[in-house]
Amino acid sequence: MRRLICAGLALAGCTPALNWRELRPEGSQARLMLPCKPASHARQVAIAGETLEMSMFACSAGETVYALSFADVKDPARVGAALDELARAAQSNLQSPSGAASAPANVPGMTPHGQSVQWRLSGRLPDGRVVQEQVVLFSHGTRVYQATMLGAALDAEARDMFFGALRVGP
């Protein structure tokens, strides 16, 4: 019976720990899928020479954290600097060496920008735990976004679902 249940779950494309749901965070113009119910947080952060409110929607499923953060830099000239700062912060938070694997970001609806990038990082959290992180940094108009998946090991199917469902725009 247990094998039958597991086979059924495999055919359905889900695991018991992941309960995917669509989220459209208010004020973000983003749409994404999360495998768990997110909590929302907002805080003041310094980005591109200005203090802005950054909103975050995040949840944990299994040993992996899924998150989307965004802020409006209000000036198109600040978008590139903001994306660069977010990239440096992601590397610094994991004590990850520079030059980690990267590729251009490709989020449907995003505003094309040279600093829109996708990073795959490996490093350590401040408590010493070894983790992997995939980060996608992009913009839509004057809003900058950071989509993140962080854990000891990132499941390829969950990664494809999380980042593959990410969209921005009306």
BELRA-V26857 format. One record per pair of residues at least 6 apart in sequence whose C-alpha atoms are under 7 Angstrom apart, sorted by the first residue. I is the first residue (numbers start at 0). J is the second residue. If there is no record, write none. Layout:
i=I j=J
i=I j=J
This chain:
i=8 j=14
i=16 j=60
i=16 j=61
i=17 j=34
i=17 j=35
i=17 j=60
i=18 j=34
i=18 j=35
i=19 j=32
i=19 j=33
i=19 j=34
i=19 j=35
i=20 j=32
i=20 j=33
i=20 j=34
i=21 j=31
i=21 j=32
i=21 j=33
i=22 j=30
i=22 j=31
i=22 j=32
i=23 j=29
i=23 j=30
i=23 j=31
i=27 j=69
i=28 j=167
i=28 j=168
i=28 j=169
i=29 j=166
i=29 j=167
i=29 j=168
i=30 j=165
i=30 j=166
i=30 j=167
i=31 j=161
i=31 j=164
i=31 j=165
i=31 j=166
i=32 j=161
i=32 j=164
i=33 j=161
i=34 j=60
i=35 j=58
i=35 j=59
i=35 j=60
i=36 j=58
i=37 j=56
i=37 j=57
i=37 j=58
i=38 j=56
i=38 j=57
i=38 j=58
i=39 j=55
i=39 j=56
i=39 j=57
i=40 j=54
i=40 j=55
i=40 j=56
i=41 j=52
i=41 j=53
i=41 j=54
i=41 j=55
i=42 j=52
i=42 j=53
i=42 j=54
i=43 j=50
i=43 j=51
i=43 j=52
i=43 j=53
i=44 j=50
i=44 j=51
i=44 j=52
i=44 j=53
i=45 j=51
i=46 j=81
i=46 j=84
i=47 j=77
i=47 j=80
i=47 j=81
i=51 j=70
i=52 j=70
i=53 j=68
i=53 j=69
i=53 j=70
i=54 j=68
i=54 j=69
i=54 j=70
i=55 j=66
i=55 j=67
i=55 j=68
i=55 j=69
i=56 j=66
i=56 j=67
i=56 j=68
i=57 j=64
i=57 j=65
i=57 j=66
i=57 j=67
i=58 j=64
i=58 j=65
i=58 j=66
i=59 j=65
i=62 j=150
i=63 j=148
i=63 j=149
i=63 j=150
i=64 j=148
i=64 j=149
i=64 j=150
i=65 j=147
i=65 j=148
i=65 j=149
i=66 j=146
i=66 j=147
i=66 j=148
i=67 j=145
i=67 j=146
i=67 j=147
i=68 j=144
i=68 j=145
i=68 j=146
i=69 j=142
i=69 j=143
i=69 j=144
i=69 j=145
i=70 j=142
i=70 j=143
i=70 j=144
i=71 j=141
i=71 j=142
i=71 j=143
i=72 j=78
i=72 j=141
i=72 j=142
i=73 j=141
i=74 j=141
i=75 j=141
i=78 j=141
i=78 j=143
i=79 j=114
i=82 j=114
i=82 j=115
i=82 j=136
i=82 j=143
i=83 j=114
i=92 j=124
i=93 j=122
i=93 j=123
i=93 j=124
i=94 j=122
i=94 j=123
i=95 j=120
i=95 j=121
i=95 j=122
i=99 j=118
i=99 j=119
i=99 j=120
i=100 j=118
i=100 j=119
i=100 j=120
i=101 j=116
i=101 j=117
i=101 j=118
i=101 j=119
i=102 j=116
i=102 j=117
i=102 j=118
i=103 j=115
i=103 j=116
i=103 j=117
i=104 j=115
i=104 j=116
i=104 j=117
i=104 j=135
i=104 j=136
i=104 j=137
i=106 j=165
i=106 j=166
i=107 j=166
i=107 j=167
i=108 j=166
i=108 j=167
i=108 j=168
i=109 j=137
i=109 j=138
i=109 j=139
i=109 j=167
i=110 j=138
i=110 j=139
i=110 j=140
i=115 j=136
i=115 j=137
i=116 j=135
i=116 j=136
i=116 j=137
i=117 j=134
i=117 j=135
i=117 j=136
i=118 j=133
i=118 j=134
i=118 j=135
i=119 j=132
i=119 j=133
i=119 j=134
i=120 j=131
i=120 j=132
i=120 j=133
i=121 j=130
i=121 j=131
i=121 j=132
i=122 j=129
i=122 j=130
i=122 j=131
i=123 j=129
i=123 j=130
i=129 j=151
i=130 j=149
i=130 j=150
i=130 j=151
i=130 j=152
i=131 j=149
i=131 j=150
i=131 j=151
i=131 j=152
i=131 j=153
i=132 j=147
i=132 j=148
i=132 j=149
i=132 j=150
i=133 j=147
i=133 j=148
i=133 j=149
i=134 j=145
i=134 j=146
i=134 j=147
i=134 j=148
i=135 j=145
i=135 j=146
i=135 j=147
i=136 j=144
i=136 j=145
i=136 j=146
i=137 j=143
i=137 j=144
i=137 j=145
i=138 j=144
i=139 j=167
